[in-house]
Amino acid sequence: MLVIAADAVAAERLCARLERLGFSAIRWEIEANPNAPLAEARLVLVEARVPIERLRSWIARVREHEPTALLPILLDGGSERLVWATGADDGLPAEDEAEWACRVRVWAVVSARLERLLEERIAERTELLERALSGQEHLLEDVRAARAQWEATFNAIADGLVLTTPEGIIEQANEALARFVGLPREQWLGQSCRLLWERLGRSGACPHERVVATGRAQEEEVVEAATGRTFRVLMTPVRSVRGEILGVVHIFREVTLERHLERQARHAERMVLAGQIVSGIAHEAATPLSIIANIAEALLLDVPSESPMASDLRRIVAQARRLTEMLRQLLDFVRQAPPAFRELDVNALIEETLALLRHSFRAARIEVVADLEPELPPIRADRHQLQQVLLNLFTNALHAMPEGGRLCVRTEVLSGAPKQVQITVEDTGVGISPEHLPRIFDFFFTTRADRGGTGLGLAIARQIVEAHEGTIEVESAPGRGTRFRVRVPLRVEPVRVEGVAEGAPCAPAEDSGTLSE
């Protein structure tokens, strides 16, 4: 119990009376320290001689706080009027010891019950609070799980997604968009979507503004300036239940491959149409050209060979034959069937093709060096089409060395993924000028128009190589010869080619496999 008295003597007397009843007592002087140790008290016993105003204000402060609001406060020797005036709970008769002791015990019991009641109320409130917190924690867990699932789904979408405010400020961006633009998405958050469009190479007004202004979805197609990639962008407003625009969703889908396939399809359609036109023209023109050439040749028999007319007739025959050959090559090209892939020994095909031109090389004083990889694996290719490529390359080399020279043909396996067979055809001829080199594979481009060139051979060769999923490249310089490299995919099973000797590239004939002898 807490004992408050006007002086130390009175406090000692009250503590002694309580201790005789079996209670422990704590003395406290209200004048010396206004903060009483109430947390340890179950009952407060105040001497009636304590100044009433100070006592009244102190009791009022005790009643303001919930932990001490129900703490019984008893006045020793206090009348009912004093009890009422100070706000205490009861007054104890100072002269009647039995009554005094009885009331103290009663209030002690009441205090104990009030304390248990308070503890029960605290326990109930604590339980209710714990339940509320537990439910809130489950709710927060559900919210966190739902957000994690949303973010995982958001980032798993292959299309680039951007969520913006009505003002165009980026609030969310997924991983696909970061891959598209090549920057971490954290750098875009809080930025204007205009920067995103500028990153893709689109200038001018941001399409986002049209979505907000019209309230309707918009679609744009933009080509990234740096890479040439094409994106189709769909922008849709996000509305509240009242129809207000809360933001805009931007969906970026890369359609580069689709556009490429569309261009290929259109090109294929044009090629089919061109083939039909060429086929018709070739059939119609072949007979007149043949007649012109035959008449000119017949007239040559009746004209002196040294006359100007004979020279003109020979030019007519040459040009008619050249045009006839061009039409034949065009027909061969437009009739070109898809490659019939079969397992093919490249070395054997090269040897066979070189053998077809052996006499032409010998007549032109051209030394042929074949440096063929003995254990070259087979490839899957169309034999006749690949031989046409080789014939075109070998014939070009023949024409590039009118004064003789050396033709080197080399095969090898290129490492990497996927592995490829490389065929190198290199001559020591006149070479190709830098201004002509970029057009060397164009249709109808030729530097030998005066010598019967049609400008179709290399163009057809490139078409065939690309149909085999390969590549063809050229290196050349005037006076330093020309080198063509043809690369085509190979099979993994090696096959040994017997009877082909190894030799250094462009080595002298006596040191390598020479086919010109």
QUIFEN-V38207 format. One record per residue. SS is DSSP state (helix for helix, strand for strand, loop for the rest). D_LAST is the distance of its C-alpha to the last C-alpha in Angstrom with 2 decimals. Layout:
# QUIFEN-V38207
SS,D_LAST + SS,D_LAST
This chain:
# QUIFEN-V38207
loop,130.30 + strand,130.24 + strand,133.61 + strand,134.37 + loop,137.72 + loop,139.48 + loop,139.84 + helix,138.85 + helix,142.19 + helix,141.96 + helix,138.35 + helix,139.33 + helix,142.15 + helix,139.92 + helix,137.25 + helix,139.93 + helix,141.22 + helix,137.70 + helix,136.93 + helix,140.19 + loop,138.82 + loop,135.57 + loop,133.34 + loop,131.24 + loop,131.79 + strand,129.94 + strand,131.98 + strand,130.79 + loop,132.50 + loop,131.73 + loop,132.86 + loop,130.63 + loop,127.35 + loop,126.78 + loop,123.83 + loop,125.29 + loop,123.30 + helix,123.53 + helix,120.43 + helix,122.34 + loop,125.61 + loop,126.82 + strand,130.17 + strand,131.57 + strand,135.22 + strand,136.57 + strand,139.95 + loop,141.99 + loop,142.90 + loop,139.33 + loop,139.57 + helix,139.22 + helix,136.94 + helix,134.45 + helix,134.63 + helix,134.16 + helix,131.01 + helix,129.57 + helix,130.12 + helix,128.57 + helix,125.37 + helix,125.30 + helix,125.58 + helix,122.65 + loop,120.04 + helix,119.19 + helix,119.06 + helix,122.66 + helix,124.13 + loop,125.80 + loop,126.97 + strand,130.81 + strand,132.85 + strand,136.47 + strand,139.29 + strand,141.67 + loop,145.19 + loop,143.88 + loop,145.87 + helix,144.46 + helix,144.71 + helix,142.67 + helix,140.11 + helix,139.77 + helix,139.63 + helix,136.84 + loop,134.70 + loop,135.21 + loop,135.33 + strand,138.74 + strand,141.62 + strand,143.04 + loop,146.83 + loop,147.31 + loop,150.71 + loop,150.03 + helix,147.82 + helix,147.40 + helix,146.40 + helix,144.11 + helix,142.33 + helix,142.12 + helix,140.45 + helix,137.97 + helix,136.95 + helix,136.70 + helix,134.47 + helix,132.37 + helix,131.81 + helix,131.06 + helix,128.63 + helix,126.85 + helix,126.54 + helix,125.35 + helix,122.76 + helix,121.53 + helix,121.50 + helix,119.51 + helix,117.06 + helix,116.67 + helix,116.10 + helix,113.52 + helix,111.83 + helix,111.77 + helix,110.32 + helix,107.78 + helix,106.72 + helix,106.47 + helix,104.43 + helix,102.11 + helix,101.63 + helix,100.91 + helix,98.44 + helix,96.83 + helix,96.45 + helix,95.13 + helix,92.60 + helix,91.40 + helix,91.19 + helix,89.22 + helix,86.86 + helix,86.34 + helix,85.71 + helix,83.23 + helix,81.43 + helix,81.32 + helix,79.98 + helix,77.29 + helix,76.24 + helix,76.22 + helix,74.09 + helix,71.63 + helix,71.35 + helix,71.16 + helix,68.25 + helix,66.45 + loop,66.09 + loop,62.52 + loop,63.81 + strand,65.11 + strand,68.93 + strand,71.34 + strand,75.15 + strand,77.00 + strand,80.60 + loop,81.88 + loop,81.36 + loop,77.66 + strand,77.82 + strand,75.30 + strand,77.22 + strand,74.53 + strand,70.72 + loop,68.54 + helix,65.43 + helix,63.09 + helix,64.26 + helix,63.65 + helix,60.02 + helix,59.69 + helix,61.02 + loop,59.75 + loop,63.19 + loop,65.73 + helix,68.36 + helix,71.14 + helix,70.18 + loop,70.86 + loop,74.25 + loop,77.06 + loop,74.77 + strand,74.79 + helix,72.35 + helix,71.51 + helix,69.46 + helix,67.42 + helix,66.62 + helix,65.75 + helix,63.42 + loop,61.54 + loop,61.32 + loop,64.14 + loop,66.68 + loop,70.02 + loop,72.88 + loop,72.49 + helix,72.42 + helix,74.85 + helix,77.57 + helix,77.23 + helix,77.67 + helix,80.89 + helix,82.14 + helix,81.59 + loop,82.02 + loop,79.08 + loop,75.62 + strand,72.79 + strand,69.02 + strand,66.41 + strand,62.62 + strand,61.19 + strand,57.65 + loop,57.34 + loop,56.14 + loop,54.35 + loop,52.23 + loop,52.36 + loop,54.01 + strand,56.47 + strand,59.91 + strand,62.57 + strand,65.98 + strand,69.14 + strand,72.43 + strand,75.59 + strand,79.14 + strand,81.02 + strand,84.69 + loop,87.88 + loop,90.29 + loop,92.12 + loop,89.00 + loop,88.53 + strand,84.96 + strand,84.45 + strand,80.81 + strand,77.40 + strand,74.50 + strand,71.00 + strand,68.20 + strand,64.66 + strand,61.90 + strand,58.23 + loop,56.71 + helix,53.37 + helix,51.43 + helix,53.76 + helix,53.25 + helix,49.48 + helix,49.58 + helix,51.90 + helix,49.55 + helix,46.67 + helix,48.87 + helix,49.85 + helix,46.25 + helix,45.35 + helix,48.26 + helix,47.15 + helix,43.60 + helix,45.03 + helix,47.20 + helix,44.40 + helix,42.25 + helix,45.07 + helix,45.54 + helix,41.86 + helix,41.64 + helix,44.69 + helix,43.53 + helix,40.09 + helix,41.71 + helix,44.24 + helix,41.89 + helix,39.02 + helix,41.02 + helix,42.45 + helix,39.09 + helix,37.62 + helix,40.66 + helix,40.35 + helix,36.73 + helix,37.56 + helix,40.64 + helix,38.83 + helix,36.14 + helix,39.02 + helix,40.83 + helix,37.82 + loop,38.23 + loop,41.75 + loop,41.19 + loop,39.97 + loop,36.45 + loop,37.62 + loop,40.64 + helix,41.16 + helix,41.66 + helix,38.23 + helix,36.73 + helix,38.86 + helix,37.98 + helix,34.24 + helix,34.92 + helix,36.99 + helix,34.28 + helix,31.66 + helix,34.10 + helix,35.28 + helix,31.79 + helix,31.16 + helix,34.46 + helix,33.74 + helix,30.45 + helix,32.42 + helix,35.07 + helix,32.59 + helix,31.18 + helix,34.77 + helix,35.72 + helix,32.86 + helix,34.07 + helix,37.75 + loop,37.11 + loop,35.09 + loop,36.62 + loop,37.08 + loop,34.13 + loop,34.16 + loop,33.46 + strand,31.83 + strand,30.24 + strand,26.56 + loop,23.61 + helix,21.92 + helix,18.77 + helix,18.29 + helix,19.03 + helix,16.49 + helix,13.65 + helix,15.14 + helix,15.53 + helix,12.04 + helix,10.99 + helix,13.69 + loop,12.27 + helix,8.58 + helix,9.63 + helix,11.97 + helix,9.76 + helix,7.63 + helix,11.18 + loop,12.61 + loop,10.37 + strand,10.07 + strand,8.16 + strand,8.72 + strand,10.56 + strand,12.39 + strand,15.59 + loop,17.42 + loop,20.91 + loop,21.04 + loop,24.66 + loop,24.64 + loop,27.73 + loop,27.74 + strand,29.19 + strand,31.40 + strand,29.89 + loop,29.57 + helix,26.16 + helix,26.11 + helix,27.49 + helix,25.15 + helix,22.14 + helix,23.79 + helix,23.92 + helix,20.21 + helix,19.46 + helix,21.96 + helix,20.55 + helix,16.91 + helix,18.32 + helix,20.60 + helix,17.88 + helix,16.07 + helix,19.48 + helix,20.29 + loop,17.63 + loop,18.53 + loop,17.71 + loop,14.26 + strand,13.98 + strand,12.76 + strand,13.24 + strand,14.48 + strand,15.64 + strand,18.21 + strand,20.85 + strand,24.11 + strand,27.73 + strand,30.39 + loop,33.75 + loop,36.95 + loop,38.92 + loop,37.45 + loop,34.09 + strand,31.05 + strand,27.30 + strand,25.60 + strand,22.27 + strand,21.21 + strand,18.98 + strand,18.79 + strand,17.55 + loop,18.38 + loop,19.86 + loop,23.39 + loop,25.04 + loop,28.19 + loop,31.68 + helix,34.27 + helix,36.52 + helix,33.86 + helix,32.59 + loop,35.60 + loop,35.17 + loop,31.45 + loop,32.17 + loop,35.14 + loop,35.31 + loop,34.81 + loop,33.84 + loop,30.97 + loop,30.08 + loop,28.30 + helix,31.32 + helix,30.94 + helix,27.35 + loop,28.04 + loop,28.07 + loop,30.55 + loop,31.01 + loop,30.75 + helix,27.29 + helix,27.94 + helix,31.57 + helix,30.67 + helix,28.09 + helix,30.89 + helix,33.32 + helix,31.08 + helix,30.43 + helix,34.19 + helix,35.05 + loop,33.16 + loop,35.40 + loop,32.54 + strand,31.87 + strand,29.29 + strand,29.43 + strand,27.93 + strand,27.96 + strand,27.25 + loop,28.62 + loop,28.31 + loop,25.71 + loop,24.53 + loop,22.25 + strand,23.02 + strand,22.95 + strand,23.91 + strand,25.30 + strand,26.12 + strand,28.59 + strand,29.90 + strand,32.40 + loop,31.26 + loop,33.00 + loop,34.43 + loop,33.28 + loop,30.08 + loop,27.50 + loop,24.93 + loop,21.37 + loop,19.97 + loop,16.50 + loop,15.37 + loop,15.17 + loop,17.08 + loop,15.89 + loop,17.78 + loop,17.70 + loop,15.55 + loop,14.70 + loop,12.23 + helix,8.65 + helix,9.87 + helix,12.86 + loop,11.82 + strand,10.06 + strand,6.73 + loop,5.59 + loop,3.79 + loop,0.00
